[in-house]
Amino acid sequence: MIAGSFRKLFMKTNLALFLLTGLLIASTFAREIGKLDFKTYSGYFVSNKFEPDDPLSFVALHDRKKFDQVFGVAFVFGDKSPRLPPNAFDSRLVLAAIRRGKAFCTFEVSSVTVEDGVVFLRYRTTINKSDSASFACPLILSIPKGNYQAVEFHENDKLVKRLPIARQ
């Protein structure tokens, strides 16, 4: 009788531990898949040949040549802006949002996640209007290369663009 009770308790305990372990593994796996490592960059200007008349532009860039067609390095004395390393495109995809107009815009990334092959880039903007000057303000960041189908740009909690990502 005692052996039977012990066996039932042992089996229930093992089952509970098995289920708990499975839940822990699943939640850890979901977190790792959900959040993407990202790096932001600055010290770049937007080429006046890239969509100059569009108030908003969004790009996903796979290589340095295309990046250089959109952005140039802004040289300022003593500038220590974080810039893309020479080999960035070996393992990373660059995403960018650009705001143009008579306002200077700053960006703050809230999160970068992925779900079912779609990257969700969430950021906040602060806009300072200008009476005379026009600006082209970029948000530039990189994420690990992956099997992504699209990226959604969410500005101040509002979807502003869903951009398909071409396979490379």
C-alpha positions as a Markdown table, in Angstrom:
| # | Residue | x | y | z |
|---|---|---|---|---|
| 1 | Met | 0.0 | 0.0 | 0.0 |
| 2 | Ile | 2.8 | 2.4 | 0.9 |
| 3 | Ala | 4.7 | 1.5 | -2.2 |
| 4 | Gly | 1.7 | 2.1 | -4.4 |
| 5 | Ser | 1.1 | 5.6 | -2.8 |
| 6 | Phe | 4.8 | 6.4 | -3.2 |
| 7 | Arg | 4.7 | 5.4 | -6.9 |
| 8 | Lys | 1.6 | 7.6 | -7.6 |
| 9 | Leu | 3.3 | 10.5 | -5.8 |
| 10 | Phe | 6.5 | 10.0 | -7.7 |
| 11 | Met | 4.7 | 9.8 | -11.0 |
| 12 | Lys | 2.7 | 13.0 | -10.2 |
| 13 | Thr | 5.8 | 14.8 | -9.1 |
| 14 | Asn | 7.7 | 13.8 | -12.3 |
| 15 | Leu | 4.7 | 14.8 | -14.5 |
| 16 | Ala | 4.5 | 18.2 | -12.7 |
| 17 | Leu | 8.3 | 18.7 | -13.1 |
| 18 | Phe | 8.1 | 17.7 | -16.8 |
| 19 | Leu | 5.2 | 20.1 | -17.5 |
| 20 | Leu | 7.0 | 22.9 | -15.6 |
| 21 | Thr | 10.2 | 22.4 | -17.5 |
| 22 | Gly | 8.3 | 22.4 | -20.7 |
| 23 | Leu | 6.6 | 25.7 | -19.8 |
| 24 | Leu | 9.9 | 27.3 | -18.8 |
| 25 | Ile | 11.6 | 26.2 | -22.1 |
| 26 | Ala | 8.6 | 27.4 | -24.1 |
| 27 | Ser | 8.5 | 30.8 | -22.4 |
| 28 | Thr | 12.3 | 31.3 | -22.8 |
| 29 | Phe | 12.1 | 30.3 | -26.4 |
| 30 | Ala | 9.3 | 32.7 | -27.1 |
| 31 | Arg | 11.2 | 35.5 | -25.5 |
| 32 | Glu | 14.3 | 34.8 | -27.5 |
| 33 | Ile | 12.3 | 34.7 | -30.8 |
| 34 | Gly | 10.3 | 37.8 | -29.9 |
| 35 | Lys | 12.9 | 40.4 | -29.1 |
| 36 | Leu | 15.6 | 41.3 | -31.6 |
| 37 | Asp | 19.0 | 42.7 | -30.8 |
| 38 | Phe | 19.3 | 46.2 | -32.4 |
| 39 | Lys | 21.9 | 48.9 | -32.7 |
| 40 | Thr | 21.2 | 52.5 | -33.6 |
| 41 | Tyr | 23.5 | 54.7 | -35.7 |
| 42 | Ser | 23.9 | 58.4 | -36.2 |
| 43 | Gly | 26.2 | 60.9 | -37.9 |
| 44 | Tyr | 24.6 | 60.4 | -41.3 |
| 45 | Phe | 22.7 | 62.7 | -43.7 |
| 46 | Val | 20.0 | 61.7 | -46.1 |
| 47 | Ser | 21.0 | 62.0 | -49.8 |
| 48 | Asn | 19.0 | 64.7 | -51.5 |
| 49 | Lys | 18.6 | 62.2 | -54.4 |
| 50 | Phe | 16.7 | 59.7 | -52.3 |
| 51 | Glu | 13.0 | 60.3 | -52.5 |
| 52 | Pro | 13.5 | 64.0 | -52.0 |
| 53 | Asp | 9.8 | 64.9 | -52.3 |
| 54 | Asp | 8.4 | 62.3 | -49.9 |
| 55 | Pro | 7.7 | 63.5 | -46.3 |
| 56 | Leu | 8.3 | 60.0 | -45.0 |
| 57 | Ser | 10.6 | 57.3 | -46.3 |
| 58 | Phe | 11.2 | 53.7 | -45.1 |
| 59 | Val | 13.9 | 51.3 | -46.2 |
| 60 | Ala | 15.4 | 47.9 | -45.4 |
| 61 | Leu | 19.0 | 47.7 | -46.7 |
| 62 | His | 21.0 | 44.5 | -47.2 |
| 63 | Asp | 24.3 | 45.9 | -48.5 |
| 64 | Arg | 26.7 | 48.9 | -48.2 |
| 65 | Lys | 26.2 | 50.0 | -51.8 |
| 66 | Lys | 22.4 | 50.6 | -51.3 |
| 67 | Phe | 23.1 | 52.2 | -47.9 |
| 68 | Asp | 25.5 | 54.6 | -49.5 |
| 69 | Gln | 22.9 | 55.6 | -52.1 |
| 70 | Val | 20.6 | 56.7 | -49.3 |
| 71 | Phe | 23.0 | 58.0 | -46.6 |
| 72 | Gly | 26.2 | 59.9 | -46.5 |
| 73 | Val | 28.6 | 60.5 | -43.5 |
| 74 | Ala | 28.2 | 63.9 | -41.9 |
| 75 | Phe | 31.7 | 65.0 | -40.9 |
| 76 | Val | 31.7 | 67.3 | -37.9 |
| 77 | Phe | 34.8 | 68.1 | -35.9 |
| 78 | Gly | 35.0 | 66.0 | -32.7 |
| 79 | Asp | 32.0 | 63.9 | -33.7 |
| 80 | Lys | 31.9 | 60.5 | -32.0 |
| 81 | Ser | 28.6 | 59.4 | -33.5 |
| 82 | Pro | 28.1 | 55.6 | -33.7 |
| 83 | Arg | 28.5 | 54.6 | -37.3 |
| 84 | Leu | 28.0 | 51.3 | -39.1 |
| 85 | Pro | 31.2 | 49.1 | -39.0 |
| 86 | Pro | 32.7 | 48.2 | -42.4 |
| 87 | Asn | 31.5 | 44.6 | -42.1 |
| 88 | Ala | 28.0 | 45.4 | -40.7 |
| 89 | Phe | 26.1 | 43.9 | -43.7 |
| 90 | Asp | 27.8 | 40.5 | -43.3 |
| 91 | Ser | 25.4 | 39.7 | -40.5 |
| 92 | Arg | 23.0 | 42.6 | -40.2 |
| 93 | Leu | 20.1 | 44.2 | -41.9 |
| 94 | Val | 19.7 | 48.0 | -41.7 |
| 95 | Leu | 16.2 | 49.5 | -41.2 |
| 96 | Ala | 15.6 | 53.2 | -41.6 |
| 97 | Ala | 12.8 | 55.7 | -41.2 |
| 98 | Ile | 13.2 | 59.2 | -42.6 |
| 99 | Arg | 11.1 | 62.3 | -41.8 |
| 100 | Arg | 11.4 | 65.4 | -44.0 |
| 101 | Gly | 10.0 | 68.8 | -43.7 |
| 102 | Lys | 10.1 | 72.1 | -41.7 |
| 103 | Ala | 10.7 | 70.3 | -38.4 |
| 104 | Phe | 13.6 | 68.6 | -36.7 |
| 105 | Cys | 12.7 | 65.2 | -35.5 |
| 106 | Thr | 14.4 | 63.0 | -32.9 |
| 107 | Phe | 13.7 | 59.3 | -32.6 |
| 108 | Glu | 13.8 | 56.9 | -29.6 |
| 109 | Val | 13.4 | 53.2 | -30.2 |
| 110 | Ser | 10.9 | 51.5 | -27.8 |
| 111 | Ser | 11.3 | 48.0 | -29.0 |
| 112 | Val | 12.2 | 45.7 | -32.0 |
| 113 | Thr | 10.5 | 42.4 | -32.1 |
| 114 | Val | 9.7 | 39.7 | -34.6 |
| 115 | Glu | 6.6 | 37.5 | -34.9 |
| 116 | Asp | 5.8 | 35.1 | -37.7 |
| 117 | Gly | 8.5 | 36.6 | -39.9 |
| 118 | Val | 7.4 | 40.2 | -39.4 |
| 119 | Val | 9.7 | 42.7 | -37.7 |
| 120 | Phe | 7.9 | 45.2 | -35.5 |
| 121 | Leu | 9.9 | 48.4 | -35.0 |
| 122 | Arg | 8.3 | 50.7 | -32.4 |
| 123 | Tyr | 9.7 | 54.1 | -31.8 |
| 124 | Arg | 8.7 | 57.5 | -30.4 |
| 125 | Thr | 9.3 | 60.8 | -32.1 |
| 126 | Thr | 9.8 | 64.4 | -30.8 |
| 127 | Ile | 9.2 | 67.1 | -33.4 |
| 128 | Asn | 10.5 | 70.7 | -33.1 |
| 129 | Lys | 9.0 | 72.8 | -35.8 |
| 130 | Ser | 11.0 | 75.4 | -37.8 |
| 131 | Asp | 9.7 | 78.5 | -39.6 |
| 132 | Ser | 12.5 | 78.4 | -42.3 |
| 133 | Ala | 14.8 | 75.4 | -42.3 |
| 134 | Ser | 13.9 | 72.1 | -43.8 |
| 135 | Phe | 15.3 | 68.8 | -42.4 |
| 136 | Ala | 15.6 | 65.2 | -43.4 |
| 137 | Cys | 16.0 | 63.3 | -40.1 |
| 138 | Pro | 16.8 | 59.6 | -40.2 |
| 139 | Leu | 16.3 | 56.8 | -37.7 |
| 140 | Ile | 18.9 | 54.2 | -38.7 |
| 141 | Leu | 19.3 | 50.9 | -36.9 |
| 142 | Ser | 20.5 | 47.4 | -37.6 |
| 143 | Ile | 19.1 | 44.0 | -36.6 |
| 144 | Pro | 20.5 | 40.5 | -37.2 |
| 145 | Lys | 19.8 | 39.1 | -40.6 |
| 146 | Gly | 17.0 | 36.6 | -40.7 |
| 147 | Asn | 14.2 | 35.1 | -42.6 |
| 148 | Tyr | 11.9 | 38.2 | -42.5 |
| 149 | Gln | 9.0 | 38.9 | -44.9 |
| 150 | Ala | 8.2 | 42.4 | -43.8 |
| 151 | Val | 8.9 | 45.2 | -41.3 |
| 152 | Glu | 6.2 | 47.3 | -39.6 |
| 153 | Phe | 7.2 | 50.8 | -38.5 |
| 154 | His | 5.1 | 51.9 | -35.5 |
| 155 | Glu | 5.6 | 55.6 | -34.7 |
| 156 | Asn | 4.1 | 56.8 | -31.4 |
| 157 | Asp | 2.0 | 53.6 | -31.2 |
| 158 | Lys | 0.6 | 54.0 | -34.7 |
| 159 | Leu | 1.4 | 51.8 | -37.7 |
| 160 | Val | 2.8 | 54.2 | -40.3 |
| 161 | Lys | 4.3 | 51.7 | -42.8 |
| 162 | Arg | 4.4 | 48.0 | -43.6 |
| 163 | Leu | 7.4 | 47.4 | -45.8 |
| 164 | Pro | 8.0 | 44.0 | -47.6 |
| 165 | Ile | 11.6 | 42.8 | -47.2 |
| 166 | Ala | 13.1 | 41.5 | -50.4 |
| 167 | Arg | 15.0 | 38.2 | -50.1 |
| 168 | Gln | 18.7 | 38.4 | -50.5 |
